[in-house]
Amino acid sequence: MTSTKWGKSHDKIRKFIFPEHNISVLPNLPNDIISWINVARPLVEGRPRTFLTIPFWLQIYLDTHNSKMIVGGRQIYKSTYITDVLAFNATSARNVQVGYVTYDQPNLTGFARQKLQIGTFSTNLILSQFPRTKTGNIGEISLKNDSTIYCMTDHNQYKHIEGKSLNLCILDEAQYQDIENLPKIRQAMMATKGSLTVCGIGGEQGSAYELLWNQTDQREWIYDNKNWRDLLQFDSKGLIIDTYLKSALKGKWIIKKPENTLWHGYHLPQDIFATIPLSIEDAIHKYHVDPSYSLEYQQKNYTSSFYQSHSQGSFYKAQNRPITPEMVKNCMKEYRYLSLHSANEISMWKDTMKDDIKVSMGVDFGSGKTSDTVICILIHWRKSDRIQLAYLDKRPSENQMDQAELICNLFKNSLCDIGIGDLGYAANQIKIIQDGGANRLSGALFEGVTNNKFFGCRTVDDKSNPLQIHHEKIDEHGDQSGRISIDKTRSIQKLIDLFDVYCTHPTNNSIKRTRFMIPLNPNKEYETDWLIDDLCSITRKTIETMDSRQNAKLEFNHPPDSAMAIIYALIGLEYGADWNWVSM
């Protein structure tokens, strides 16, 4: 008995000191993925592996670029690719850590058990020798070569990835994940300089997911023969899969945005798959499958957003994300000859055009040390009824008195007609802007712009009174202060609606241009290009009331500072002419 215990203890020590003995019985697998597939995983779900019908996948497998994004429809062999890459990296080398990340626990459980443990390791003779235990843990598959596959969710801003030195991380169903927190994954792989692959179907326009896709080089597969489907052969069982497909399906990946070098992006819509019928007729008479599997059926019977995302792997305008990048860019592309103006340039236009233009300032004050104050000036060209973004300044945290003096001087030097500032975090600044004050350092006095021209503003929830002007005394000294209240939801909707309005060009009635003019000078794109992300981050939420779904209440999440500054300036353009401050 003692001898047996000693033997087990000795064996444990031997394995710890000489770990190579633990893996001596493991097969030595190829270190290139295609050879690895042929040796380690020649079958998937009992079927022999072939790239005959999917030649475009071959280059994706061979692409060793550090950052890749794969966007496509459903059933495009994405799961096969992910399990191949995870298992290849974990079994072809020792001491490798790889991670799989998805959006919820049920999806994670299904992938870890069915796709990885059973479909990849258990059903392949060679790979079945690698796991330390028979079934493995859902969250972790530990291998005998000291490599590990972690399976995690993206919950709490990718918190589960922290502390793991991953050599590879794959995000699956990324359209449902918090992609805006992607930098945290990079930080977790800072030591290993690991690779990152993002996979998913299409998603919402304006989302962080689409913004990431826009950073890739966006590769599209183009067949050499545009009539390639006419070359496909069929029999009584459907598509004939044979070597003739090598010539019939020849093609190449075409890069749409070569200037984007950091991310390789692959687009895989269902219509490039020879195994998926285009028409209902082809589904019935050629492929011998249910017509619902044809693209024609899907397009006719599914919603546009579902078809675009699940079939075409493209991005759609979502109801809860009302401003899309395309809408903002439409307001920019015809105004690349414009730049933002200085205060002197704005005043020059005001001196020249007089009442033909109206100049309105909007200010959203930062609420803390880490937030920004954004100052916006809009010009309304009355005759053409166009609104021009003339000035935009995002300012970091600064002394309140200095900030108030700067805004006051900017207002006067720009000859602004009206100004509106967020009263919530800037009661002191607004009072100084209206009444004037003294320079904090020199003590030199400066005049205010008066409370007839600059108003403090609070956002409220009152659709029956979307604009309210308050004349009552508001402080213990009895001082009057220009102050208004605006309905938040209606005001945000006004900004959203502006992006869909087009006007006739002043010199050519046959030309239509966006009413909102956002400068995007090629030499100064940095001035406004960041607005695309800010404006597209506005999201809409529908809150059901106690009555019924029919009385659902429409609300928006709070927009970024830049959007609110524009909103305040718009309010000034729309309502300011009718305001009269009446002394109590």
N, C-alpha and C positions, 0 to 999 in steps of 0.2 A: 504494500500500500504506500509506504514511504517512498519506495523506488518510483512508483507511478507518479506521485506528486512531484518528486524531484525531476522526473523526465518532462512533465508538462511545464514546470518552471524553467527548466533548462531550454526547452524548445522556444518558450516565449522570449527568453533573453537572446537566444540565437537569432530569432527573427528580427529582434530590435537592432542587434549589432550588425547583422548581415542581411539587410532588407532585400538584397538581390536574390536571395534564395526564395523569397516569396513570389517573385515574378519570373523565376527561371522557367516555369512551365507555361507561361503565357506566350502566345504566338507573337512573333515580331512582325508588326504590320507596316505597310508602305507609308512613307511620309508625304505622298501626294494623293490628293483626295480621290481622283478618278481611279487610280490603281487600288486604293483602299476600298472603294466601292466594289470593284471586281473581286477582291479577295474576301473582305469582311462582311459585305452586305449585298450579295448578288441578287437577293430577293427582297421585295417589299410586299407585305401582305400576301405572300405566296406566289407573287408574279415576278418573272425575270426582269431585271433592270434594263432599260433601253432609253437612249436619247433620240431615237428616230423621230418621234412625234413632237419632241420638245427640244430642238437643237439650240434654241436661245438660252436654255438653262445651263448648257455646258460652259459658256463663258462666265456666267455668274458663279458657278462652282469654282472656276479657275481664278477668279478675281480675288487677289490677296490684299486689295486696298484696305487701309485701316478703317475707313468709315463708308458703309454702304446702306442704301435704303431701297427696299423692294416694295413697290405698291402695285397691287393687282386685284383681280376679282376673286371670287371664291373658287375652290377646287382647282387650283393651278399648280398643285404639288409643292406648295409652300411648306407644309408640315414635313414632307419628306426631306426637303432641303435642310430645314432647321435641325431635324434629328440626325441627318447625315453629318452636318458640320459639327454639332455638339459631340457626337460619338467619335468622329474622326479626330478632333483635337484632343479628346480625353484618352483615347486608346493608342494613338500613334506616338505619344510621348509620355514620359513620366512626370509626376509632380505638376500637373496642369490643372488649373481651376477654371471652369467655364460656367457661365450663368445663363439661365433661361428666365425671362420675365414676362408675365402676362397680367391682365387687368383684374382678375378676381379668382377666388379660391376654387370654385367648381371647375372653371376652365383649366386652372393649374393642375387639379387632381386628375382630370381626364387626360391631359397631355402627359403628365408624369407617369401615370400607370399604363395607359393604353398605347401611346405613341412611343415612349422611351423604354419603359421597363419590359413591356410585352412586344410591341411592334419592332423595336430596334434590338434590344439585347437578348431577350428570352428566345425569340424565334430564329435567331441566327447562331449557328453552332459555334463559330469562332468568337463572336462577341459575348455569348452567354458565359464564357469563361472569366470575364473581367469583373463583374460585380462581386463585392465581398459577401453579400447576403443574397438569398434567393430572390426576394421581392424588392428589397431596397426601401428606403424611406422616401415618401412623397416629396419632401423638401430637399432631399440630398441623396444622390446616388454615388456611393463611395466605391472606388475601383481598387483592385489589387495592385495596380501599378502606382498607387498613391495619388492618382488623379481624382478629381471630384467634379460632379455635375450638380450645380445648385439650381433648384426650381423655386422661383419667388414671384410675389406680386409686386406691383408698383406702389402699394399703399404707403401713405405718409411720406410722399415725395422721394420714393426709391430708398427708403430707410433700410430695407433688408439687404441692399447691396453694400452698404457701408461696412467696412471691416473685412471685406473679402478681397483678396488680391486676384482679381479675375484676369485671365489672359484673353478671354473672349466673352462678350455679353451680347445676347440676342433678345431684342424686344419683339414680342409677338402680339398681334392684335393691337398694334401701337395706336391706332386711331381712337381707342378708348382710354389711352393712358395720359398722364400729365407730362406731356413732352416738354413743356416749358421748364421742367426741372431736370432736363437732360444733362446740364453741366455737372450735377452731383454725381452722375455715373462716371463722367470723365475724371473727376477728382478721386473717385474710388479706385480708378485704374491708373493713377498717376505713376505709381512705382513700376507697374508691369508694362505700361504703354500698350495696354490691350486694345483689341479690335472691337468695334461696335457695329452691329447690324440691326437695322430697324425694319420690321416687316408689318404689313397690314393691308387692308382693303382701302378704298377711297374714303374720304371724310369731308368734313365741313370746310367750306371756303372761309378763310380768315382765321382758322384755328392755328394753334402752334404746330400742329401736325402738318398742315399745308405749308406753313412758313418754312418748316424744315425741308419739305420736298422742294420748295423754291430755291433752296441753297444747294441742291444737288445739280449734277450736270444733265439730268433728265434724259436718259437714253430710251429710245424707241426702237423696237425691232422692225426692220423692213425686209420683206422677202424680195429676192432677186426678181422673181416672176410675180407681177402684181395679180395675175390670174392663177395663183398657185392652187386654189381650191379645185380648179378644173382638172388638175393633174392627180387628184386623189382617186384611189381605186376602192371599190366596195364589193362585197359579196353578200350572201344571205345573212351573215352574222354582223355586218356593219363594215366599218373601216378596215381595210387590209393594211396591216402593219408589217412592212417588209423593206428591203434595202432600197427599193425605188424611191422611198421618201428622202433619202440622202440628197438626191438631186432636186426632187420636187420642192423640198422645204429649205433650200439654200437661202441664206439671208445674212444680215449683219445688224449690229447695234449702231444706231446713228445718234450721236451726241447733239442735243438741242442747245445746251448752254455750256460750251467749252470753257467759258470764263470761270465757271464754278468748279474748282479743282479739288476742294477739300472733301466733297462727298460724291461718290458714284451712285447714281440713281437709276433704277430699272423699273420700267412700267410694263406690266403684264396684263393687259385686258384679255377677256375670254375670247375675243374674236381672232386672236392670233393662234389659237389652239386648234390644230387639225381634228382633234377628238370632239370638239364642240360644234354642233350644226348651227348654221346661220338661220336658215328658214324652217318653218314648221314642216313644209313639204320635204325638205332634206332629212329632217329628223325621222319622219315616218318611212320614206321610201329608200333612203340611203343608209342612214345610221341605225334604223330599226329600233329607235328608242321613243319614249313618250315625248310628244311635241312640246311639253313644258320645259324640256331641257334645251330647246332652241333659243337663240338670242331674240328672234322675232317675237316669240311668245312672251318672253320676259319683258321686252320693251312695251308690248301692248297691254300687259296685265299687271305690271308692277308700277309702283310710284316712280316718278322720275328720279328722285333722290336715291331710292333703293337700287334702281337699275344702274345709275351712274356709279354708285359706290361698290355694290356687290358684284356687278358684272363687268363694268368698264374700268374699275379701279381709278375713278376720277373724283374730282371734288365738286360738291354741289352747294348751292346757297341754302343755308339752314335758317329756319324761322327764328331760332334763338340767337343767330349771329347776323344781324341785319345789314352790317356794312362789310363788304368783301374787299380784298386787295384790288380786284379789278375795278370796283367802283371808285376807289381812291385814285388809282392810277389814271382812270379816265379824266379825272379833274386835274391831272398833272401833265399828261402827254402832249396836250395842245398848248401848254404854257411853259415850255422849256426855254422860251426866250426871256422869261421873267426871273427875277431874283427877289429876295426879300429886300425891303427898303429900309433906309436909315430914317431917323426922325426928320432930318432936314429934307430928305426926298419926299416924304409924305406931306410935309408942310408946303413944299413947292407945288405939289399937285393941288392942295387945298387952296393956295393963293391963286392958282391959275384957273381952276374949275369952279371955285366958289360953291354955290349951292347945288351944282350939278353932281357933286359927290358928297357923301356923308362918311365921316370917319368915326369909328367906334372902337373903344378899347375894352377888352375883357381880361380879368385877372383872377386866376385861381391860386390862392395862397397856400403854401405848404403847411402841413399840420404838425410837423415835427422836424427833428434834426436830420432825418434821412430822406425827407420828402422835398420835392422841388416846387418852386413858385413859377408858374408859367404866365407870361404876359403876351397877349395877342392883340393885334390891331387889324381890323377889317376895313376895307373901303367899298362902299356901295356906289357903283356907277349907275346913277339914276336912269339915264336915257336908255342904256342897253340892259338895265336891270340885272347886272352881274355883280357878284360879290368877290372881291379879291383879298386873299390873305397877304397882307402887306408887311406885317412884322410879327415875329415869333421868337420868344426868348425863354428858354428853360433855365431858371436860376437856382442854384443850390441854396441851402440854408444860410441866412445872413442876418445881420442885426436889423430888427424891425424898423428902427428910425431911419437907418440908411436906406432900407428898401422902400419905405414910404416916400422919402425924398426923391429917390431915383424915379419911381413911378410918377410922382407928381411932375417932375421936370420933363419926363418923357411925354406925358400927356400934353403939357403946354407946348413943348417944342414940336410936337407932331400936329398941333392944331386940331386935336380930337374934339369932336362935337359932343361926345358922351362917353362915359365909362362906367363899367359895372364890375365890382369886385366881390369875391366870396366873403361874406361877413362872419362866417362860422369861426374862422381862426385868425381874423385880422381886424377886429374892432379898433385896435389902436392905430394900425396902418391907415385904415380908411378915414378915420377922423383926421389924421395928419394930412392925408391927400386932399381932403375937403377944406380944411381950415388953415393949412400951412403949419410951419414950425420953425425950428432952428437946427442948423447943422450940428450933428453930435460932437464933432471935433473942433470946429472953428467958432461955433455959436452964431454964425451968420444966419439971419432970418430969411425965410423964403415964403412966398405966398402960396396958398392952396388954390385949387381949381373951383372951389365952391361946391356946396351940396346940391346945386341946381344941375351940375354937370356930371358929378361922380356919385354913384349910388352903391351903398352896401346891399348885398342880396343874400337872402336865405332861400334854400330849396325846401318846399313843403309838398305834402300830398293833398292837393285840393283841386280837382279837375273842374269844379264848378266855378272857381275863381283862379284861373291860370296865372293872372298877374294882379298883384295887389300893391298899391302905393300907400305907405304908412306915413302920416304926418304928425303922429302923436309924439309928445316928449318922451325920450327913452332913457335919460339918465338922471342922477340925483341933482345935477346942476340945471336941469331944464333945457339942455342944449338940444337943438333940432338937428337931425342928421338925415340926409337923403337915404331912404331905405325902402326896399321892395321885397316882395316874396314872389317866387315863381313855382309853378307846379313842375316838379322834377321830371316826371314821366313825359309830360307834354313837351317840355323844353328839349329833352334828349331826342324825342321823336322828330322835332323840328330840324335838328341837325341831320338825322338819318334821311329825312325826306329831301334835304338839300342835294344829296348825292344823286338823286334820280331826276333832277330838273335840268332841262336843256333850254338854251335861249338861241335866238337867231343871231348870227354874227353881225356886228354893227355895220360892216361894209358889204356884206353879201347875204341876202335873204335866203339863199339856197343852202347855206352852211349852218349846221347846228353845233353849238359848243355847250359844254357844261356850264351851268350858272355859277358854280363855285370854282374859282380860279386859284389853284395851288401852284406856286412857282416850283419849278424843278430844273434849274439851270444846270447844264451838264458839268460846269466847272464848280458848282456849289450844291451838289445833290445832298450833301451832309446837312444842309439847312433845314430840309423838310422831309427827306426820305424816311426818317424815323417815325413820321406821322402815320405811315401805313400800318405799322404794328400797333401803335396806340389806338387809332380809330377802329381798327378791326377787332380790338379786344373788348369792345362794347358788346355785352350779351344781354339777352332779353329773357325774363323768366315769367311764367304764368302761374299766378297763385289762385287756387280755387277757393271761392268763398263758401260760407256755410250753406248758402241757398242751393246752388247747383253748379254744374260745370258751365252752364250757359252764362252765368254771371262771373266767370273767371276774371280776375283782376290782372291787368297787364302792368308789369313793372320791369325796370332795368337794374342790373347791378351798377354800382357807382362807376362812372367812366373815369379814365385817367385824367390827370391834371390838364393835359393839353386839350383834350376834348371839352372839358368844362370851361376852359378859358375861351375857346371858340364859341361855346354856347352863350356865355355871358355877353360876348361882343355881338352875337346875332340878336340877342334880346334887345340890346341897345339900338341896333339898326331897325328892328321891326317896330318897337314901341316908343322909342325915345322922343320922337317928334311931338307926341301928344301929351307928354308929361309936363306938368307945371308945379313947381314947388310952391306951396302956399304956407306962409308963416302963420303959426297958431296965435 
